[in-house]
Structure formats: structure tokens, C-alpha cells
Amino acid sequence: MKKAARQLLFYLFLLLVWQLLFQRKLWPPYLFPSPTMVGEALWQGFSDRTFLVGVTISMRRIALGYGFAVVLGVVLGFLIAASDFLEATVGGLVLSLQSLPSICWLPLAILWFGLSERAILFVVVMGSLLSVTINTEVGVRHVPKLYRMAGRNLGARGFGVFAHVLFPASLPHLVVGLKQGWAFAWRSLISGEMIFVSLGLGHLLMVGRDLNDMSQVIAVMIVIMALGQLVDQLIFRGVESRIRNRWGLAREV
């Protein structure tokens, strides 16, 4: 409760500062709207279902792209960690590609797939795949050899070593990769929707820009941030808590 109260007070303070800056009239209202104007834009967007449609379309795209990236990234990360040859070749390539901003994949996606759903899914996959792969590899490589030996002594062989030793022991690093991948997937998705995909939250951002409607732009940004917080609270926080408790990493308050 104390944490929730602190967060509430902090956001109320931000709203107060925002309102005070608006009342100072440092910028015209169409460039710096008041909290009330943004609230009205939020209400209007959800009332006419514009925001609901945008959220539904964007969430469907990110679910497909991110889901595929997680499966492929986990498999690729385990393969790289299991092979010195792959670590020296594919692993180095993955690290190099990680330095590329997600938006760099957009021209390639357009040339390969045209202005289509496949193009945006490709950008989302490439935006999140590398983080998942790298953190999975790091997690597997940090599993002590003693764990593997103990697993084999207890009868684990082949896939059993992966399922009962490597995968559970690498989960802390893997969850970090999943969170990073989720954040990068969102950035990739919004970038793609802003440039060439119709509908979706990124498209609504561009509509607000084209109409010179800063209230809508900020309202859509708030929706995106709220979705990120919701996913973090409902999924990632719970998973992290279970892992910390299982591995004895939970902090005592």
C-alpha cells in the first residue's frame, strides 16, 4: 500500500506541474495541451472505439511477432550456448545485429514483403529476437557445471538435462531477455505502424500529428505506456516473483 500511495502522489504531482505549466501559457494549447484536454481526448478515443480498435490491432500484431521471437530466440540461444562453433559464428553475428536500431529493419521489410502485415511482423520479430537469444545464451552459459553433473548423476540424459537442469537454472536471465524483448517489440511495432501500416496505435499517433492534435498524440502515448505497465504487472512481475522465491533471491522487507 505504501508503494501504491507513493506512486499515486508522484503522478498527482506530475499532473499539478503539467497544469501549472499550461496555465503559464509558455506554449500555445495546440502544442502543449492541458491534462483536461488530454483526458477529453482519451475519453473521446475510447467512446468512439477508435482507441479500442487500435489497441486490439496492435496487441494482435505484437502477440504474433513477439510470440514467434520468443520461441525462436530461446531455441537459438540454447543452440548457441551448446556449440562453440555456433557461439563463435552465429553468436558474434547476433551481438552485431543487436546494435542496430529496430527501425533499420523497416526498409528491408518493405522491400521483401511490401506494405503488408508480414512486413510489420518481421520488424517486431527482429526487434525482440536478438535480446531473447542473447539472454538465453548467457543464462545457459552461467549454469554451473556442478548442476549438469548432478542432473546426470540423478539419471537425466539428453532432453532431460535441458528440461530439468538447464532451462530452470537459466530462467532468471531468460526473464530479463523476455522483458527486454517485449520493450523492443513495442518500439518496433509503433515505429512500423507510424510509417506504413494502417490502423494500430502507431497509426493513431500519426493521425494526431497530421491533424496537429497534440492532445490525441499524448493520449495515445499514455495508452501505450499503460499497456506496458499492465503487461509488466500481470505477467512479468509474477514470473519474476516466483523465480526469486524458488531460487531464494527474494528480498526480505
Buried (B, 14 or more C-beta within 10 A) or exposed (E): EEEEEEEEEEEEEEEEEBEEEBEEEEEEEEEBBBBEBBBBBBEBBBEEEBBEBBBEBBBEBBEBBBBBBBEBBBEBBBBBBBEEEBBEEBBEEBEEBEEEEBBEBBEEBBEEBEEBBEBBBBBBBBBBBBBBBBBBBBBBBEBEEEBBEEBEEEEBEEEEBBEBBBBBBBBBBBBBBBBBBBBBBBBBBBBBBBBBBEBBBBBBBBBBEEEEBBBBBBBBBBBBEEBEEEBBEEEBEEBBEEBBEEEEEEEEE
